Amino acid sequence: MRHLFIITAFSLLLACLPAAAQQVEVIDGVAAIVNKDVITISQVRELIGSRERSLREVYSGAELTDKIKEMRLAALKDLVDRQLIIQEFRKMQEKGANIPDYVVDDRVQAIIREEFGGDRAAFVRTLQAQGYTVTRFKEIEKEKIVIQAMRQAKVNENFAISPTQVQAFYNKNKAAYMLPEQIKLRMIILREGTGADVPGAENKSQTADEIRQKLVGGSDFPSMAEMYSEDEGTRDTGGDWGWIERNTLNEQLSSVAFALRPGQVSPVVKLGDSYYIMLVEAKKNASIKPMSEVRDEIEKNLIQQERMKTQQRWIDTLRAKAYIKILS
């Protein structure tokens, strides 16, 4: 019965469409009807094609089916919203509104310049590989421009965000502004089977012990690192790792390093075939960024939220006045 209803509804719709459009839709399939416009199954696939392929690489079975269904429904909702906006633009076109062709051409040229280094042939080859023609791509870009312009036109930019709103957002989202515990670290690394031994040392373990003894005795850590460390990434900077968090290091190294006091040299830590000697130069306890540092960020966030709410209310109004039928 469901299939019969869909076929019947589709047949009625075809009567209102030009002959050329009828042929395309019969071959393609109808995903939804928005007033007198059709959203095709291929449009849904076009929107989510790459994301759906990514899902198939990660999920399988019933979980994959559910994920794809969820994605397709979200894409269909987005396409319905887009179609409603385009229909509103058509009404404005009747009163003289228009998007000049040069605006679309400029957008396409910017894409070729920024994403293809100005190589139009590479741009065209990429479109062909993805199943697009240049004409279709321009149509898609024009729709994006229309939708963006219409959304912006419906948003009042004069949003006033009060200090109370900012404070409430800050209090509710303090976890987002947490600064984890940090240490300013230097490290000397020795590896078995390589050079840079202290004269007279029998092995790397003994070399590491002797280096540590010199450090505890007052030798300059950066100078010792430049002389003996076998870590090419930090040796030339005196073993400097800068400010790091706990998850920067291996768990065993991290537990030793974060237990050190500023100015304290660690014991020699052996991991696999490597030996580590660490110096903590300074520490920062975990803290929360003060309001003064994040106020502007919060205000921008809240303004963006208000902008999205305003746009969504407008879309909801269009939906309430429209005939929308989901068929797939």
N, C-alpha and C positions, 0 to 999 in steps of 0.2 A: 504494500500500500504506500509506504513512504516513497519508494522509487517511482510509483505511478504519479504521486502528488508532485514530485520534483519535475517529472517530464511534462506534466500538464501545465504547471506554473511556467516552466521554461517555454513551452509552446505558445502560451499567451503572451509572454514577453517578446518572443520573436516577431510577433505580428506588429509590434511597435518599432522594430529595428529595421534599418536599411538592409537590402539584400546582401551586400558585401559583409556587413557586420554579422548577419545571420550565419553565413558560411563559416566565419572565423569561430563564432561561439559554439556552433555544433561540434566542430572538431575539438575545441579546447575544453569546454565544460564550465559551468557556472558555479562559482563559490558563494556569491552573495548578490543581492539586488539592493541598490540604494536609490530610492525613488525610481527614476527611469534608467539609471545606469547599471551596468553589469560589472561585477568584479570577477575575473576569471581565475580558474585554478592555476593557470600558468603565472598570473600575477603574484599569487601567493608563493609559488615555488621560486619565482624570480627574486622575491624579497628575502627568502630564508634559505636559498639553495646552499650557500657555503656553510652556514651555521648547521644545517641539517646534516651535511656530510661530516662535520666535526662531531656531531652527536653520535653518528653511526660508528665512529672510530672509538668512542668511549663506552657506549651503552649497547645492550642487546636484549632480545626477548621482550617481555612485557614492559620492562622499565624503559626501553627504547621507544616502544609504541606510545607510552604515556608522555614521554618527553617531547616526541615529535607532535603529538596531538596538542599538547600545551603550547608549543611554539607556533603551530599553525593557527590556532585560535587567536593568539596574541597578534600574529601578523595580520590576520583577517580583520581584527578590530582596528588595527592601525590603518589598514587600507580603507576601511569604511570611513574612518575619521578623515582621511585624506580626501576621499571622494566627496564628502559633505563640504569640505572647505573649497574644493575645486568648483563644486556646484554654486557656492556662494560667490565665487569669483566670476563665474559665468554671468550671474545676475548683474554684477558690477560692470562687466564688459558691455552689457546692453546699454549702460549709461556712459560708456566711453573709456572705462578703465582698460589698461592693456600692459603687457610685458613686452617691450620691444625686442626684436630678434637679436639686436646687438648685445643685449644684456646676457642672453643665453650664450651667444658666441664668445663673449668675453669670459664667461664662466668656464666654457670648454677649453679655451686657450690657456686659461690659468691652470687648469688641471694638466694639460699637456706640458706646460712649462715647469710646473712644480713637481709633478709625479713621474714625468717621462723625459725630463731634461730637454724639453722642446722638440723631441723626436715624434712627429705626428705619425710616422709609419709604425713605430712601436706601439703607439696608442691604438691605432686601428687594428693591429694584429692582436692586441690584448682583448679588444672588444669582440673580435671575431672568435677568439678562443673561448670567450664566455657566452657566446651565442647572441651578441648584440650587433646591431648596425649603428652607424654614426647617427642616423636619423632617429632611431629609437632612443639612443643615449641622450640626444638633445631633448627629446620629449620628456624623458625622466628628469633631466636637470631643470627643465622649464617648470615642471610640476613642483619640484623642490623649492624653486624660487618663489613660485606663487604661494605655496603653503607657508613658507617662512615669512613672506611679506604680509600675508593675511593674519597669521598668528601675532606678529608684532603690532599690526594695526589695531588689534583688539586688546592690547595691553596698555594700561595706564602706567606710565613710567614714574609717576609721582607717588611712589610708595613711601609712607612714613613709618619707620621702624623705631619704636620707643626704647629708651634705656631699660625699661622693665622687660620687654620682649627679649632683648639681648641678654640680660642677666638670667632670665628663665632658661633660655637655650643653653647658656654656659653651664648653669647648674645641672641641667638634665644630661648634658653630653660631656661631662668632665673627663670621662675615660678617653675621649678622642684627643684630649689635650695633655695627656700624661707624657712626661718625659722620663724614660727609664733611667735606672742607675747607670752611670758611665764611669770609665776610668781612662786616664791618659797613659798609654802603655808604650814601653820600649821592650824589645825582645831580641835575644841572641839565639840563633838556631845553628846547631851542629849536626852533621849527618855522618853516619858510619860510611866508610869507604871513600871519603873525600879528604882533601888536604886541610890546611889551616890549623894544624895541631900546634899546641904550645911546645916549644923545644923541651925535649926530655920526657914528654908525656907518652905513655905506652899505648893508649887507645883514646877514643872519643869521650868515653865516660870520664877518664882521668883529666882530659883536656877541659871538659866542661866544669869539673870540680875546681881545677886550678883557676879558670877564668872567674868563677864565682868567688873564690877566695880573694882574688885581686879586687873584685868589685866591692865586696864587703869591707875590704881594707881601705877603700877610698878611691879606687881607680875610676876614671870617668867612663860612664856606661856608653855614651855615644862613640867615644874613641875606641873602646874595646869592641863594640859592635862593628864598626868600620873595619877593624883589623881582623876579627875572627869569625863574625857571623857568615854563614853560608846561604843565607836567604837573599837571593839577588834582588828581590823586590824592595827590601828595606835596609840592606847593608849600607848603601851609600848615604842614607839619611840617619845613620846612627841607630838603626833598629826601630825607628819611629813608626808606631801604628796609629798614632793620633788618638782621638777620643773614640772608644768602642763600647758596645753594649754586650751583655752576657751572651747573646746568641751569635756574636761575631766569631767566637773561638770554639774549638772542641770543648765538650762538657768538662773533661778533666782539667784542661788548661784554664778554662773559665773559672772553675771552682777555686783553683789556686790563686789566680790573678786577682779575683774580686775579694779574696780574703786578706790581701796585702794592704798595709798602711801606706800612705804617700811617702815616697822615699825609700821604701823597703824593697830589697832584692829577694826574689823567690829562691827556694831550693831548686836544684836541677830536676827537671821533670822529664822522664823518658817516655816517649810514645813511639812504638815501633822501633825504627832504626835512627830516630832523631832525639836530640837533647835540647831542651828549652830552658833559658834563663830569662826571667822577666823582671822588669822594674816598673812599678807604678809611680808616676810622677805627680798625679793629682786625682781627686775623686769628685764626682757629683752625685749626690743622693737623688733618688727618684723624687720627682716633683710634678706639679701641674703648672702649665704655662699661665701666667697671670692674665687677668682680663684685659689689661692694657695692651698686651701683645696680640690678642686674638679678636679684639672688638671689631675691627674693620672686616676681617674674614667672616665673622658671624653675621654682621649686617648684610654683606653681599649674599651670604647663604640664605638669609631670611627673605631678602628682596627677590631672589631667584625662586624661592618657594611660593611667594605671593604671586609672582608672574605666572608660574605653572598653574596655580589654583585658578587664576583669572582665565587663562586659556582653556582649562578644563571645563569651567562653568559655561564658557561660550560653546564649546563642543557639545556639552550636555544639552544646551538649548537647541542646537542644530539637530541632534539626535531625537529630541522630543517632538520636533515638528516633521521628522522625516519618516518615510516608509522604508523599513530595513528588514530584509528577509535573508537569513543565513541558510544556505542550501548545502554547504559542505563543511 
